[in-house]
Amino acid sequence: MRVIAGSARSLKLKTPAGMSVRPTTDRIKETLFNILSPNVYGSTFLDMFCGSGAIGIEALSRGAEKAVFIDDSKVSIQYTNDNLRFTKLDTKAEVLRCDARFSADTLKSRGLVFDIIFLDPPYDKEYEKTVLEQASFCDILKDDGIVIVESGVSTEFDYVSKCGLEIYREKIYGSNKHVFLRKA
């Protein structure tokens, strides 16, 4: 896995061995950032369930002003920190070890608000639903902000209107998809 574009272009990132982290492939990452390209430069970016940090690092490499990385795995946090140091993007990053499902209140209490929020939870466990249904979730998203959820292709998002969000785009890749949300 590598950084696709920007200041850290072509640098290879480390990922944990085994199935505990499911890295987004370079092809899917490139498609995602082609869609997001007008919004990334100068943005504040939140990478929830960050794994190795590859998505947030890609955002920083492409000019995001700041990225916050959240994961509850000690191994994922170590790999994210190592990858940030290796790409020399660590000065623009903050890495938090906590359960992403219940982190919105913590982020809100710290005054953090994001232009782009990316969620890549384990598939088919409804963790994304838990995150999106938090009462304070919309408080950490700027009014014109974007939420992207990577999920299994069969994951339903029919509840998002109750969370104050709406789906405005969906990109299917085969067995997974990206769902693009914004405030309703």
N, C-alpha and C positions, 0 to 999 in steps of 0.2 A: 504494500500500500504506500502511496506517495502523495505529496502535495501536488495538485494539478497546475496551479497558476499562481502568479504573484511573486512576492519577495522571497518566498521559500520554495519556489517552483522546483520540482523534480527531486526534492529531498525525500528519502524513504523514512517512513514512520514505523516504529515498533508497535506490535500488537500482542496481547497476551495469547499464549498457546491455548488450544482447546476450544470448547464451545461456549465459554462464559461470556465472550464478546463476539458479536457478529458484525464485522467491519462492513461498512457501506463500500461497494465496489467502486473502483475508479470511474467506470462508465456511468454509474448511477450518480456518483458525486459530481461529475462533470455536467450531467444533465440538470441536476438540482441547481448548481451554481450558474448555469446559463439562464435558468429561469429567474434566479434571485439577483443576477448581476446589477440591475439598476439600483438595488436597495442595500448592497453590502458596504460600499465605500463609506467610511465615516460612521457606520452603525455601531450600536451596542448589541451584542450577540449573546444569547444564552444557549448553551449546549447541555441539555438535560439527558441523563443516562449516557454520559459522554464516552464510555468505553476507553478507547485510546486517545480521545480528543481530536480525532481526524477532521470532523466537520467544523468545529470551532477554530481549529488551526487553519483550515482552508479559508475560513472567513477572515481571520487575521491576516493571512498572507495576501488576500485580495483587498486589504485596506480597511477592514473593520477597525474602529477606534479602540474597542475593548471587547473582550469575551470573558464570560463566566462559565466555568465547567462544573457540572455536578454529577456525582456518582456516589454510590454507597460502598463500592468495592475498593478495598485497600489496594489491590493489584491494579485496577483501572486508574486510580488516582496516581499511583507511582508511574505508570506508563504515560499518562497525560502530562505529568510534570516533566518526565524525561524528554518527551517529544517537544514540549514547549521550549525547554532549554536548548535542545538540539537545533531547532528551527530559529532560535534567538527571538522568539515572540513572547517569552515569559514576562516581559515588562508590561505587556498589554493585557495580561491575563490574571484571572483570579480563579483558583481551584478550590472547590468546597467538597468535603466528604460528608454527605448526608443523603438521606432517602429523598430522591427527586419527587416522589409521589406527594410528599408533604412539605415541600420547600418553599412554596409561594409566600407563606406568612413570613418566613425568615428573610427572603429577598425583599419583600415589601417593607419590613421593619428596618432594613438597611437603606431604604430609599432607592433601591435599584429598579429601573424601568428599562425595557428593552424594545429595540426596533424589530428584532428577529428572534424568535424562540424556536429552537429545533428540539423535538422529542424523538428519541429512538429507543423506546422501552422494549423489553422482551415481548415478542409477539404472543398474542392470544391469551394474555393475562389481565387485560383491561386496565393496565397501569395508566395508559394515556387518558382513559375516562376518569380515573381517580384524580389525576393532575388537573384536567380541564374543568372538573366539577368543583374544585376548591373555590370558595367564595372570593378569595383574594386574587385568583389567577389573573383576571382581567386588569387588576390594579398594577401588575408588573409589565403589562403590554401597553406600549404607546398607542394613542388613538388611531394612528395610521400604521400600526405595527402588523407584523405577519407571524403566524404560527404555522410551522410545518411539522406534521407527524409522519414518521415512517412506520408502517405497519404491514401486517399480512394483508393480502389482497381481499380477504373475506371480512376484515374488520369493519364493523358498522359505526357510523358517526351520526346517526339519526337524533342523538340527544344534544348536539352542540348548540342548537338554538336556545335551549334552556340554560346554557352557560354564557349567553350573551355573545356567541360567535356564529359565524356563517361560513360555509364552505364556498370558496370562489374558484377553486381549481383542484383537479385530481390528476395525478400522473401514475399510470400503472406500468410496471416493469416486468411482469410475469407473475411471480409468487408474492411480490410485495408492491407497495405503492407509497406515494407521498400525497398527503392530503393537506391542502393549503387553506388556512383559516384566517379570518380577520374579525374585528369587532363588528357586530351586527348594527 
